Amino acid sequence: MASGLIGRVVGTNPSRAARLIPSRWTSSGAQAQSKIKNEMDPSLTFRRSCREGICGSCAMNIDGCNGLACLTKIESESSKETTITPLPHMFVIKDLVVDMTNFYNQYKSIEPWLKRKTPASVPGKEILQSKKDRAKLDGMYECILCACCSTSCPSYWWNPESYLGPAALLHANRWISDSRDEYTKERLEAINDEFKLYRCHTILNCARACPKGLNPGKQITHIKQLQK
């Protein structure tokens, strides 16, 4: 029997209730939550969508590590309890659902879209780039905005309103590095701030937490180098 321990939050009073999840029922955190909701506690609230590690909806903290519930395995032969809690240092709406408003606003602030100064030579025609330039975006475009990295970062815990966090800065570097974008200087100036950028101390919790195997710390370091 594998035991699941789901952290419950109702209003401002958190409580916990152990639930036994027979090993034959479940192999992942997402399956365990669905089993609990469908057969044990229909009030349990959590986000989910693709269940294939693509959308990032089911990000949460499982046994002390941020990750996607759909990709996190629960040991079928273990009697050890599995603790599932909301992403750390985020306002909780209910149970495992956190408020992502601040996170998305920070993402929006880096203007994550192509910006051009030169008019297109042919209206409506795509702007081409070489394979070499396209390859520079590898390790950044794959981000699914699950917030596992940002909510694993101590600097983000301490400065959630002023530090942009690993996810937003990774996306900032994605557009800074895009050969088709013509606002590199402006983008660098916009984040050249003691708190927005330089609260990163390269602890690299972000890289360890990323379910896509990305390294936001590396991208932040690249931005800092460009600021010199």
C-alpha positions in Angstrom: 0.0 0.0 0.0 1.3 3.4 -0.9 0.0 6.2 1.4 -0.8 9.7 0.1 -0.8 12.6 2.5 -2.6 15.6 0.9 -2.1 19.1 2.4 -5.5 20.7 2.7 -6.1 24.4 3.0 -9.5 25.9 3.9 -9.5 29.6 4.4 -6.4 30.4 6.5 -6.4 27.1 8.5 -4.3 24.3 6.9 -5.1 20.8 7.9 -3.8 17.4 6.7 -5.5 14.0 6.2 -3.7 10.8 5.4 -5.3 8.8 2.6 -4.3 5.2 1.7 -3.7 4.8 -2.0 -3.4 1.0 -3.0 -0.4 0.6 -5.2 -2.4 -1.0 -8.0 -4.5 2.2 -8.3 -1.8 4.7 -9.0 1.6 5.3 -10.5 1.8 9.1 -10.4 0.8 12.0 -8.2 -1.9 13.1 -10.7 -3.5 9.6 -10.6 -3.4 9.6 -6.8 -5.2 13.0 -6.7 -7.8 11.9 -9.2 -8.4 8.7 -7.2 -8.8 10.6 -4.0 -11.2 13.2 -5.6 -13.3 10.6 -7.4 -13.6 8.0 -4.7 -12.6 9.5 -1.3 -12.9 13.3 -1.1 -14.7 15.1 -4.0 -13.9 18.4 -2.4 -10.2 18.1 -3.1 -9.2 20.8 -5.5 -6.3 20.9 -7.9 -5.3 21.9 -11.4 -4.8 19.5 -14.2 -5.0 19.4 -18.0 -2.8 17.5 -20.4 -1.4 14.9 -17.9 1.6 14.5 -20.2 4.0 17.2 -18.9 3.2 19.7 -21.6 0.8 22.3 -20.0 2.4 22.8 -16.6 -1.0 23.0 -14.9 -0.4 20.4 -12.2 2.8 21.9 -10.7 3.0 21.3 -7.0 5.4 20.2 -4.2 5.7 16.5 -3.8 7.7 15.1 -1.0 9.5 18.4 -0.6 10.4 18.8 -4.3 8.6 21.0 -6.9 7.4 19.1 -9.9 4.5 18.1 -12.2 2.1 15.7 -10.6 1.6 13.9 -13.9 5.3 13.1 -14.2 6.1 12.4 -10.6 6.0 8.7 -9.8 4.7 7.3 -6.6 6.7 4.2 -5.6 4.2 1.4 -5.9 5.9 -1.0 -3.5 6.7 1.5 -0.8 4.9 1.9 2.4 6.3 5.5 2.8 3.7 8.3 2.8 3.8 10.7 -0.1 3.2 14.3 0.9 1.7 16.6 -1.7 1.4 20.3 -0.9 0.9 23.5 -3.0 3.8 25.3 -4.6 5.7 26.9 -1.8 5.5 30.6 -0.9 2.5 31.2 -3.1 -0.9 32.4 -2.0 -3.2 29.4 -1.9 -6.7 29.7 -3.4 -7.8 26.3 -2.2 -6.1 23.0 -1.5 -3.4 22.5 -4.2 -4.4 25.5 -6.3 -2.2 28.6 -5.9 -2.7 32.1 -7.2 -0.6 32.6 -10.3 -1.5 36.2 -10.9 1.8 37.8 -9.8 3.8 35.1 -11.7 1.9 35.8 -14.9 2.2 39.6 -14.5 5.9 39.2 -14.2 6.0 37.2 -17.3 3.9 39.8 -19.1 6.3 42.5 -17.9 9.2 41.2 -20.0 7.0 41.6 -23.2 7.2 38.0 -24.4 6.6 38.7 -28.1 8.6 39.6 -31.2 9.3 43.4 -31.4 10.5 45.0 -34.6 11.6 48.5 -35.6 12.1 47.7 -39.3 8.9 47.3 -41.3 8.4 44.0 -43.0 9.6 44.0 -46.6 6.6 42.0 -47.6 3.5 42.5 -45.3 2.4 39.2 -43.8 5.6 37.3 -44.7 7.4 35.5 -41.9 10.8 36.7 -40.7 13.3 34.0 -41.4 16.4 33.1 -39.3 19.3 30.7 -39.8 19.4 27.3 -38.2 22.3 28.6 -36.1 20.3 31.5 -34.8 17.3 29.3 -34.2 19.5 26.9 -32.2 20.3 29.8 -29.8 16.7 29.5 -28.5 17.1 25.9 -27.4 16.8 25.5 -23.7 14.5 28.5 -23.4 11.5 28.1 -25.7 10.6 24.8 -24.1 9.5 26.5 -20.8 5.9 25.7 -20.0 5.4 28.4 -17.3 4.6 25.9 -14.5 6.4 28.0 -11.9 8.3 25.1 -10.4 11.6 27.0 -10.8 10.5 30.4 -9.4 8.8 28.9 -6.4 11.9 26.8 -5.6 14.1 30.0 -5.5 14.9 31.5 -2.1 15.4 35.0 -3.7 11.9 34.7 -5.1 10.5 33.7 -1.7 12.0 36.8 -0.2 11.3 39.3 -3.0 8.2 38.0 -4.9 7.0 41.4 -5.9 10.3 42.9 -7.1 12.5 40.0 -8.3 11.2 38.7 -11.7 12.2 35.2 -10.9 13.9 32.4 -12.9 10.9 31.8 -15.3 10.4 35.4 -16.4 14.1 36.0 -16.8 14.6 32.8 -18.8 11.9 34.1 -21.2 13.5 37.6 -21.2 16.7 36.0 -22.4 14.7 34.0 -25.0 13.7 37.3 -26.7 17.0 39.0 -26.1 18.7 36.1 -27.9 16.2 36.0 -30.8 17.9 37.2 -34.0 14.6 38.5 -35.4 13.9 40.8 -32.4 15.2 44.4 -32.7 14.7 45.6 -29.1 17.6 43.9 -27.4 19.0 47.1 -25.9 15.6 48.2 -24.6 14.9 44.7 -23.1 18.3 44.7 -21.3 17.7 48.2 -19.9 14.2 47.3 -18.7 15.5 44.5 -16.4 18.8 46.0 -15.4 17.7 46.5 -11.9 19.0 45.6 -8.5 15.9 43.6 -7.7 14.4 42.5 -11.1 17.6 40.8 -12.2 20.4 40.9 -9.5 18.5 39.1 -6.8 19.6 35.9 -8.6 22.6 34.4 -6.6 23.0 31.4 -8.8 21.8 28.9 -6.2 20.4 26.8 -9.1 17.4 25.4 -7.3 15.6 26.5 -10.5 17.6 24.0 -12.6 17.0 21.2 -10.2 13.3 21.8 -10.1 12.6 22.3 -13.8 10.5 19.3 -15.1 11.7 20.1 -18.7 15.4 19.9 -17.7 16.1 23.6 -18.4 18.6 25.8 -16.6 17.2 29.3 -15.9 20.3 30.2 -13.9 22.4 29.8 -17.0 20.1 32.1 -19.0 20.2 34.7 -16.2 24.0 34.6 -16.1 23.9 35.3 -19.9 21.7 38.4 -19.3 24.1 39.6 -16.6 27.1 39.2 -18.9 25.3 41.3 -21.6 24.8 44.1 -19.1 28.5 44.6 -18.7 
